[in-house]
Amino acid sequence: MLDPEVELLVDTPSGLVVTLGATRVAAGAQLSAGAATRGRAVLVNGLPETVSWGTDGTPVSVLAFTVVDGRITGITVVIDPAKLALMNLPDPA
């Protein structure tokens, strides 16, 4: 499912973190799998994305995927609380 040259961009309070390549991106996904307690697909600014919330209902992350020819070629993740606060995100269901 991941393109061999997939690019992961994570927007953190300290700036952007970039990870390249399917093996490294998949390894990072396994490490962070339990960070949020709830998540679901939603529309954010009209685009399909995934939002995850913590136990207190605070947004933890927003993920957006770029898919080309059935493979994920890009993943953008926002985990910067200041930027999440500026997004028009739905409440957790």
Buried (B, 14 or more C-beta within 10 A) or exposed (E): EBBEEBBBBBBEEEEEEEBEBBEEBBEBBEEEEEEBEEBEEBEBEEEEBBBBBBEEEEBBBBBBBEEEEEBBBBBBBBBBEEBBEEEEBEEBE
